[in-house]
Amino acid sequence: MIVRTAPARVGLLGNPSDGYGGRTLSLAVPRLEASVTLEPAERLEILANEEDQPCWDSVGDLVDRVDRQGYGTGPQLLAATVRTFADVAQSLDYRGFDRHAFRLTYRTSIPRQVGLGGSSALVIATLQSLAELTGIEVPLTVLPSIALRVETDQLDISAGLQDRVVQSFGGLVAMNFGDMTTDARFGVAHGEYRSVDPLNLPPLFLAYREGAAEPSDGYHRLLRQRFNEGDGALRETLRTLATLVVEGEAALRWGDGDRFAGLIAENMRLRKLLGPLPARQLELVEAAEACDLAATFAGSGGAIVGVSGDDRQMERLRGRLDALDAVTMAITP
């Protein structure tokens, strides 16, 4: 039996410039994780957990969930991962993977479609278990690029490398996608990734609102379209977002929590310039701002991440977020 896990993640700075030659600084959140178990079986099986069984309270419930979360399921995602790994094994001239049979089961505590990397966590954990099964050594720099192929090539989902990098490395990771390097053995490109000491971070909070969940694919497709059309304002905003990562690393080295909080707020301001954002997610940011706290989108969904304040500020924030049916937790390592 092989069991592998991958954490949720929050994008702190630079998001979403990762798909455009930018930079990001992201943090893994081990309190929320996806786990995949691979065990011997007579035939290949992918077993859904209870939440992914096709069951709805009514037609209205089906419509609501599909509109917010899409049609994708965990078994579909794991099947696409196995299919992608088969291509990897073939390209490496690994013989016999197509004759393997096993049972894959999974569980996850990562809320779905709220911008915490739930889908990519399942893909990373599955790839790690398949690599262990076959003995194929996949470098940490390469694993995220293979994981991205699962969603872009197999499922036609628009996404970037950021989530998969931090979920592969763990901890706090600074990423530079400006100078991509192609790994000759695996035939995929990767950026420059560097682990950063998470103990230099100021205290952080995470808040997510499951009722605000929605697929990020549509947002990223529109962003890509505008970028490809040469939208000058959008391209300049993405370049500015990337510079926040360099400034953020400097603030952490100097232990300047106030400066880091200011960069979080600036990241949100710039994010708003990229296009329309979900109103229900913006309400979470506005709740934090009303308590004089800096916050930004953790990804593209229904979650935010911010710099914690004093006890009084956090009490006020929890009250406001509770009123919005949002879950709040501390995530400082």
N, C-alpha and C positions, 0 to 999 in steps of 0.2 A: 504493500500500500504506500502511495506517495501522497503527501498532503502539502500543498503550498498556499501561501496567503499573500495578498497584496493590499496595501492601505488605500484609504481615500486620500485626496490631496486638495490643497487650497492654493490658488494662484495669488501671490502677494503683490508682485510688481511685474510690469511688462505685458501682462496678459491683455489682449490675445495676439501679441506680435510674433509669437513663435512660428506661425505658418508663413511669415513674410520676411524672413531673414533678420528677425529681431532678437530680443533677449527676454528671459523671464526668470523670476525668482519664486520658487514654489516650495511648499512644505508638505510632507506626508503627515497624515492624521491616523496613527495606528489604532486609535479608539474605535474607528470605523474601518472595517476591512471585509474583503471578499476571500473566501477559502474554497479551493478546489481539491477534491480527493479523487485519485486515480487508483483503481484496484483491478486485479485480473478478472476476466470474465470470458465466457465462451463466445460472446459476440459483442460488437461495439455498441454501447448504450450511453446515452446522455440523459440523465434523469432530472426533470424539473423540480424545483422546490415548490412548496405550496403556493407561494405568491405568484409564481409564473404559470400555474395551471390556468387554462382558459375558463374562468368562471367570473360572472358579473352579477350584481344585484338586479339589474334591469337593463333594458336597451339604453336608457339614459346614462346609466353608469358606464356601459361599454363606450358610448360616444364620448363621454367626458374623459375617460382614461386614455382612449386612443388619441384624442385631440391633444392631450397634455403629454403623453408618454410615447406615442407611436405604436407600431405593431410589433416591434422587436421584442424578443424574449431571450432569457438566459440560454436555453438549449440552442437557439439559432446562433447566438454569439459563440458558444463553445464549438458548435459544428463548423463554423467559419474558421475558427482558430485551428482546429485539427486539419482542415483543408489547406490552410496556409502553411502549416508545419510540414505537411506532406510535400509541398513544393520545395521547402527548405531542405528537407532530407534528400530529395531527389537531386537537387542542385549540388549537394555535397557528396553525391554518389553513395549515400547511406542505403544499404540494401536491406529490405525486409520490413520497412515501416508500414507498407501497405498490407502486410499480413498480420499486423498486430490487432488484437482485440482486447478491449478493456471497458470498464464502466467509469464514467465521469459523473460525479455528483458535486453539487456546489451549494454554498450558503453565503449570504452576504448581509451585513448590517449597515451597508452604505445605502442611504435613501436614494431611490431611483430618480434620475433625470432632474436633479437639483443642482448640478454643476459641481459635483464632488468626485467625478471620475469613476463612477460605479461600473460602467461597461468596460472601460480600459483595465480596471483592477481585475475583473474576471478573465480578461484576455491574457494579462501578464501572468496571473497565477496558473492558467492553463498551459501557456507556453513553457513556463518553468517546470511544470510537472512532466510535460512531453520531452523536454530536454533531459531531465533526469532519467526518464524511462529509457531513452535511446543512448544516453551517454554523450550526446552531442553538446559540446561546450560552446555556449552562445555568449560572447562578451557583453558586459553590461551596457556598453555604448551601442551595441547592435540590437539588443533585445527590444528597445522601444520602437525602432524602425520596422522591425518585423511585426510588432503588435499593431502599428499604424496601418500596415498593409491589410490586416484582417478586416478593418472597418472601411478603408478607402477602396480596396480592390474587390473584396468579397461581398461587402454589404452596401457599397456606394454611399458611404456616410462621409461627409466633410469633417475633417478633424485635423489636429496638429500634434506635434511630438511632445509638448510640454507634460501632459498628464502621465504619459507612459515613461518618460525619463525619471520623474521624481518617484513614481511607483516602483521602478526597477532599482533605483539607488537607495531610496528611503532617506529620511531626514530632511534637511534643507539643502536645496540644490540650485545653483546658479547655472543658467544655460545660455549659450551663445550660438545662434543659428546663422550668423553672418557668413562664416567660412565653413561650409559643409565638406566633410571628407567621406569618400566612398570606400567601404570595406571590400577589398577585392574578393575575399573568400565568400562572403554572403551576398555581395552585390547590392548593398543598401547604403544610403548616405546617412551620416550622423553629424551632429554638431559638437561643440566643445562643452563638456559637462564637468562641473566642479562642485564637490561637497563643501558646504559652508557650516561653520559651527552654529548649531541652532540655539546654543545657550546664550548667544549674543542678542537674540531676539527679545524685544519687550514682551510683556504678557499680552496674549492674543485671545480673542473670542471668535467663535464660529456660531452662526445662526442660520437655520434653514427652515424653509416653509414648504412642506410636501404639497400643499395645495397650489403652490406656484410652479410646480414641476412642469417642464416642457422640453422636448427634444432641442438640442443645440444645433442640429444639422441645418435648419432653415436660416438661422442667423449667420452661420459660417458660410453658407452658400452665397448669401447676398453680399457678405463682406468680400468674398473671393471675386465675385462678379465685378464689384465696383473697383477693386484693386486691379484686376485684369484690364478694365476699361481705362485705366490711367488716371483715376480720381486723385488729383494732386493733393487736396486737403486731407483726404484719408491717408494717403501715403506719408504725409508729413506727420500726422498724428501718430501713426504706427512707429515712425522713427523716434519721435519724442518719448513714446511709451518705453521703448527699448533703453533710452538713456537713464530712465528711472532706476533700472537694475544696478547700473554702475554706481549711481549716487546712493542707492540703498545699501549696497555692500560697504561703501565707505562709512555710512552712518552707523552700521553695525560694528565695524572695526573700532570706531571711536566711542561706542556705547551711547550714541545719541538717539535715545528712544523718541524724543519729541520730533526730531528731524525725520525719523523713519515713519512716524505717524503722519507727518505732513506729506510724505511721498505716497502713502496709501491713499490719502484724500485726493492728491493730484492724479493718481492712477484712475480714480473713479471719475474725476472731472473730464479727463481725456477720453475715457471709455464712453461717456455720454456723447462725445463728438463723432463717434464712429457710426452712429445710426440709432434708430428707435430701440429702446430697451423695455423689457417686460415691466409693466406698472406694478405688479404684485411683488416683484423682486426689488424694485426701486423703493417701495414702502419700507423695506427692511433697512436700507441705507439711510433713508430719511429719519427713521426711528433712532438710529445711532447718532446722526447729525444733531437731532433735537436734544441729545444728551451730551453734546460737545465731544463726540467721539468720532474718530476717523474710521471709515469702513469702505470696502470696495467689493465688487462681485468676486466670489471665490472661483467662479467659472462662468458658464452660460447656462443658467437654470434658476433655481430658487434659493441659493445660499449666498451669504456674505461672510467676509472675514474682516476683523478690525482690531485696533489696538485698545486694550482694556484701560479703563480709568480707575478712579478710586471707588471705594465700596458704595458710596452714595450714587455715583454715576451708574455703576453696574446694576444697582437695585432698580433705578429708574428705567434703565434699558430693558431689563428682564420684564418689568411690568408692561412696557410698551410692546415688546415682542410677544409676550404671552397673549396680549389682546389681539395680535395678528395671527394667533395659532402657530407661532414659530417656536422651534426648539433652540435653546441657547446652551453652549458649553464652552468651557475654557480649553484651549488647545496648546498652551505653552509647554514645550518639552520639559 
